[in-house]
């Protein structure tokens, strides 16, 4: 399953806001997109102080790979 919190993404799914996303068994925060079949997450990056990082006027994102589990609440 692929779900996204980005309204411009074709896989946008408002239930992502009410889902727990795990990567290798660890709960992830600030997940923007999750694909449990490919094992890929897109995460909004944060600075050491916890604030979202902005680059060129957009939230900076990173890709993480591993065992992804999506638990809809």
C-alpha positions in Angstrom: 0.0 0.0 0.0 1.1 3.6 -0.7 -0.3 6.5 1.3 0.7 10.1 1.3 0.0 13.2 3.4 0.9 15.5 0.4 -2.4 16.7 -1.2 -0.6 17.1 -4.6 0.5 13.4 -4.6 -1.8 11.0 -6.5 -1.5 8.6 -3.5 -2.8 11.3 -1.0 -4.8 9.7 1.7 -6.2 11.7 4.6 -6.0 8.7 6.8 -2.2 9.0 6.8 -2.8 11.7 9.4 -4.3 8.9 11.6 -1.8 6.2 10.9 1.3 4.9 12.6 4.2 4.3 10.2 7.0 2.0 11.3 10.5 1.6 9.7 12.3 -1.5 10.9 10.0 -1.7 13.9 10.6 2.0 15.0 7.7 4.5 14.9 8.4 7.3 12.5 7.3 10.9 12.9 6.8 13.5 10.1 6.2 10.9 7.5 5.0 12.4 4.2 4.7 9.3 2.1 4.9 5.6 2.8 5.2 2.5 0.5 5.2 -0.8 2.4 5.7 -2.9 -0.7 8.9 -1.1 -1.8 9.9 -0.4 1.8 10.3 3.3 1.2 9.4 6.3 3.4 9.7 10.0 2.6 10.2 12.0 5.8 10.2 15.7 6.5 13.6 16.6 7.8 14.1 18.4 11.1 16.9 20.5 12.6 18.5 19.6 15.9 16.1 21.9 17.7 13.1 20.0 16.2 12.0 22.6 13.7 11.2 21.6 10.1 14.1 22.3 7.7 13.2 24.6 4.8 15.1 24.6 1.5 14.2 26.9 -1.4 10.9 27.7 0.3 9.9 24.1 0.6 10.1 21.5 3.4 13.3 19.5 3.0 12.6 15.8 2.7 14.7 12.6 2.9 14.1 9.1 1.8 14.5 6.1 4.1 14.4 2.4 3.2 13.8 -0.7 5.1 10.9 -2.8 6.4 7.8 -0.4 6.3 4.6 -1.1 8.2 1.5 1.1 7.9 -1.0 0.8 10.7 -4.2 2.7 10.0 -5.9 3.9 13.2 
